[in-house]
Amino acid sequence: MRLSLDPSAPVLLALDIDDTCSYQETVDGVRTLGVVAPPVQEAIERVRAAGVHVVFATGRQTDSALSMARQQGWGDLDMLCSQGAVTVHTSSDASDFEVTARRTFDARPALAALLARFPDISYSVEHADTGHAVGVAHPHGTVFGRMIAGMTDEDAAATTALMVSSTSARGRELHEVIEHLGLSCHPFTDLGSGWVDVSPPGVTKASGLEELRLRYGVPRANTVAVGDAANDLPMFAWAAHSVAMGQASRAVRDEATHVTGTLADDGVVAVLDAVVEALAPTPTFTPTFTPTPAPR
């Protein structure tokens, strides 16, 4: 893989986390936080050492994303969490963080519509302190982060994310109930349940990345994004260089400018190394001349 980047200007590299940089294991129905293979972690460190602005752009809620940062030592970088609704900057050792942007919405109309159609749903909203305010608990082992029982009306009235799961409906069915509300919705089916993550109107990974691009003065031509799922498509459209993981669906791969190897093959490593290579100084060729002996 070869990427054309301007080494004299800043570079922003947006990385999805799950199924791009990490994989998850499920043991007895309980999912692990996430596992980053050593070659991937080493490649991330190489690209950061090259001076690239690495941004982890994830659908994970903030608490879960920060747990990954602490586990992997992803310090002094930006993370876009909750599908782009929350931007945080981690401390140098990843033990702490600062919320630099937070976009909220009123989740109550969506929740009321979903409960009217599917009264057996489980649901929670992202709490102001980045944990989960829980209305009805999700299936055990499916959600990471601190759980705060007794979701209040105030919690739902100004939140950054609504998470809904159902064992009787698929993600697409949940989405159909609320799509008329104009919210950013991300339906999927996982671990035997239908899910929909709901974000503020107009909020995607791309909207948060554009704010960071402007903050760091990164030329559009020096933006790279790597992902594997439908919620990565907005950042594919935003980036000058978009890369789909090899195991992504055909629809996702067709929207990318490049396709790399699969998660099982540590395909993201090739992208990270291509970024480093594109920024490496071009060796200059200095011809050598063998002097011709003067005639006698």
C-alpha positions, -999 to 999 in steps of 0.1 A, spaced: 0 0 0 13 35 -9 -2 67 3 5 102 -11 10 125 19 28 158 23 56 153 49 59 190 54 24 193 68 6 177 98 -12 144 92 -44 131 109 -50 94 110 -84 82 122 -86 46 135 -117 27 143 -111 4 173 -132 -27 172 -125 -51 144 -99 -27 130 -73 -23 158 -87 -49 183 -107 -81 184 -130 -93 212 -133 -126 228 -165 -140 244 -161 -164 273 -193 -179 288 -214 -152 271 -192 -124 285 -173 -102 261 -137 -91 268 -129 -54 267 -108 -59 236 -75 -74 226 -49 -55 205 -23 -78 189 13 -69 197 21 -61 160 -8 -36 159 2 -19 191 38 -17 179 27 -2 146 5 24 164 36 34 184 57 37 152 32 60 135 28 82 166 66 84 168 66 98 133 45 128 146 11 117 132 -20 129 150 -36 96 158 -73 98 166 -93 67 177 -128 72 163 -152 46 179 -188 38 184 -179 28 220 -193 50 247 -167 71 264 -162 49 295 -155 19 274 -132 38 250 -112 52 279 -108 17 294 -92 7 262 -69 37 263 -58 28 298 -53 -9 289 -31 0 259 -14 30 272 -28 53 246 -18 86 263 -17 121 250 -41 116 221 -77 124 210 -105 99 211 -139 103 194 -164 83 214 -201 75 212 -201 77 174 -185 111 175 -207 128 201 -179 131 227 -142 141 221 -117 135 248 -80 140 251 -61 115 273 -34 124 297 2 115 290 -1 81 308 -38 75 298 -48 74 334 -70 106 331 -87 126 304 -103 159 295 -136 162 276 -129 187 248 -163 185 230 -197 172 240 -228 171 218 -261 163 234 -297 156 225 -330 148 241 -334 110 239 -369 109 254 -389 110 222 -369 82 207 -372 61 238 -409 66 241 -414 55 205 -393 24 209 -410 14 242 -444 18 225 -435 -6 198 -411 -29 217 -420 -28 254 -394 -55 263 -363 -34 252 -333 -28 274 -319 8 273 -294 32 288 -281 66 281 -246 80 285 -243 98 318 -227 132 321 -197 116 339 -192 92 310 -208 61 327 -242 46 318 -274 57 333 -295 25 331 -332 22 326 -335 -15 319 -302 -34 320 -287 -48 288 -279 -85 286 -250 -95 309 -216 -92 293 -226 -70 264 -219 -35 276 -187 -21 292 -184 8 316 -198 20 349 -235 14 354 -256 39 373 -289 24 382 -321 44 380 -319 65 348 -337 98 354 -357 121 331 -328 146 334 -303 119 323 -323 113 291 -331 149 284 -295 159 276 -273 129 267 -247 121 242 -258 85 234 -289 63 238 -282 25 236 -312 2 230 -311 -36 228 -337 -62 222 -339 -100 220 -371 -98 200 -362 -73 173 -333 -68 150 -313 -36 149 -329 -26 116 -364 -30 131 -355 -8 161 -341 18 137 -373 19 116 -393 30 146 -373 62 152 -357 71 118 -383 98 113 -369 117 142 -338 128 123 -313 114 148 -280 97 139 -288 60 143 -265 30 140 -284 -3 140 -267 -37 142 -272 -72 156 -247 -87 180 -245 -115 206 -281 -126 197 -296 -92 203 -307 -63 180 -291 -30 189 -294 6 179 -270 33 191 -286 68 188 -266 100 186 -274 137 182 -286 149 148 -258 153 123 -232 138 146 -209 112 131 -173 102 133 -167 126 104 -181 157 122 -158 152 151 -128 145 129 -134 177 109 -132 197 142 -99 181 150 -86 186 115 -92 223 117 -78 225 153 -45 209 142 -43 227 108 -42 194 89 -46 198 51 -75 177 37 -50 158 15 -32 146 47 -62 128 62 -64 90 65 -92 69 80 -94 31 86 -125 12 95 -146 -19 89 -183 -11 93 -212 11 81 -207 37 109 -172 43 94 -186 54 60 -190 91 70 -153 92 79 -144 74 47 -162 102 27 -144 128 49 -109 114 45 -86 119 15 -74 83 20 -99 58 33 -90 22 40 -115 -7 46 -105 -38 65 -104 -69 44 -132 -86 63 -156 -56 58 -187 -61 38 -186 -54 1 -207 -22 6 -181 -8 30 -151 -19 9 -166 -3 -22 -167 31 -5 -130 30 5 -101 42 -16 -80 13 -4 -86 -22 11 -61 -38 34 -58 -72 50 -83 -86 75 -84 -82 113 -70 -118 116 -41 -107 94 -34 -75 114 -43 -57 82 -42 -22 99 -4 -26 103 1 -22 65 -18 11 66 1 24 96 34 15 80 23 31 47 17 63 66 52 62 81 67 54 48 49 83 31 64 107 57 100 94 55 125 117 40 131 109 3 167 98 0 187 120 -24 210 105 -50 244 120 -52 263 107 -82 299 98 -77 325 104 -103 357 86 -108 382 112 -120 398 105 -153 436 105 -150 451 135 -168 469 125 -200 507 123 -198 
